[in-house]
Amino acid sequence: MKNFYYHLSILQSRFASHFASEKSLGTERFALPHEVADLSFEKPHDYGLILGVDQFGRTLQITPTKKPAESGERVESCPKSGREKYGF
């Protein structure tokens, strides 16, 4: 039943943010429950950075991704002469 209320709250948060009248970029606020749902786990993993606990008692944790970095995330740097290329 506890899991049901969590998913119901996430759904309500998504609807409330979608139909909100405030759309400006300059409003400072805390993250809404549906925005941190991907960071929320019932039991913490053995690895990753623990951020805290949400209102439902679930652990907020950042874990590394399993897939390798894509080649599109590389930065290519060339001096003005253009002879040598440095990849980061």
ZIDAPE-V545377 format. One record per residue. N is the residue number from 0. RES is the residue in one small letter. OMEGA is omega in radians with two decimals (999 if undefined). BURIAL is I if it has 16 or more other C-alpha atoms within 10 Angstrom, else O. D_LAST is the distance of its C-alpha to the last C-alpha in Angstrom with 2 decimals. Layout:
n = [N:N]
res = [RES:RES]
omega = [OMEGA:OMEGA]
burial = [BURIAL:BURIAL]
d_last = [D_LAST:D_LAST]
//
This chain:
n = [0:1:2:3:4:5:6:7:8:9:10:11:12:13:14:15:16:17:18:19:20:21:22:23:24:25:26:27:28:29:30:31:32:33:34:35:36:37:38:39:40:41:42:43:44:45:46:47:48:49:50:51:52:53:54:55:56:57:58:59:60:61:62:63:64:65:66:67:68:69:70:71:72:73:74:75:76:77:78:79:80:81:82:83:84:85:86:87]
res = [m:k:n:f:y:y:h:l:s:i:l:q:s:r:f:a:s:h:f:a:s:e:k:s:l:g:t:e:r:f:a:l:p:h:e:v:a:d:l:s:f:e:k:p:h:d:y:g:l:i:l:g:v:d:q:f:g:r:t:l:q:i:t:p:t:k:k:p:a:e:s:g:e:r:v:e:s:c:p:k:s:g:r:e:k:y:g:f]
omega = [-3.14:3.12:3.11:3.13:3.10:-3.14:3.08:3.11:3.10:3.11:3.12:3.12:3.10:3.12:-3.11:3.14:3.13:-3.11:3.13:-3.13:-3.10:-3.07:-3.08:-3.09:-3.00:-3.11:3.08:-3.12:3.00:-3.14:3.10:-3.09:-3.12:3.12:3.12:-3.11:3.13:3.13:-3.02:3.13:3.11:3.11:-3.14:3.08:3.11:-3.10:3.11:-3.11:3.14:-3.12:-3.11:-3.11:3.13:-3.07:3.12:3.14:3.11:-3.11:3.03:-3.01:3.05:3.12:3.14:3.11:-3.12:-3.06:3.12:3.13:3.14:-3.13:3.12:-3.13:-3.14:3.09:3.11:-3.13:3.12:3.02:-3.08:-3.14:3.09:-3.09:-3.08:3.11:3.10:3.12:3.11:999]
burial = [O:O:O:O:O:I:O:O:O:I:O:O:O:O:O:O:O:O:O:O:O:O:O:O:O:O:O:O:O:O:O:O:I:I:O:O:O:O:I:I:I:O:O:I:O:O:O:O:O:O:O:O:O:O:O:O:O:I:I:I:I:I:O:O:O:O:O:O:O:O:O:O:O:O:O:O:O:O:O:O:O:O:O:O:O:O:O:O]
d_last = [48.93:46.29:43.54:45.57:45.65:41.89:41.23:43.99:42.43:39.01:40.83:42.83:39.73:38.15:41.41:41.91:38.51:38.96:42.39:41.66:42.90:40.26:37.29:35.96:32.42:33.62:35.31:34.02:34.89:34.11:32.51:35.10:35.86:34.48:31.09:30.66:32.32:29.11:28.66:32.33:33.67:37.26:36.35:33.22:30.90:30.45:26.73:24.82:25.43:28.95:29.36:33.14:36.03:36.96:40.52:41.33:40.46:37.35:34.29:31.22:28.20:24.47:23.51:20.25:19.91:20.79:18.67:15.17:12.24:12.63:10.67:11.44:9.23:5.97:5.34:6.61:8.03:11.35:14.02:17.51:18.71:16.37:16.72:13.28:9.97:6.64:3.76:0.00]
//
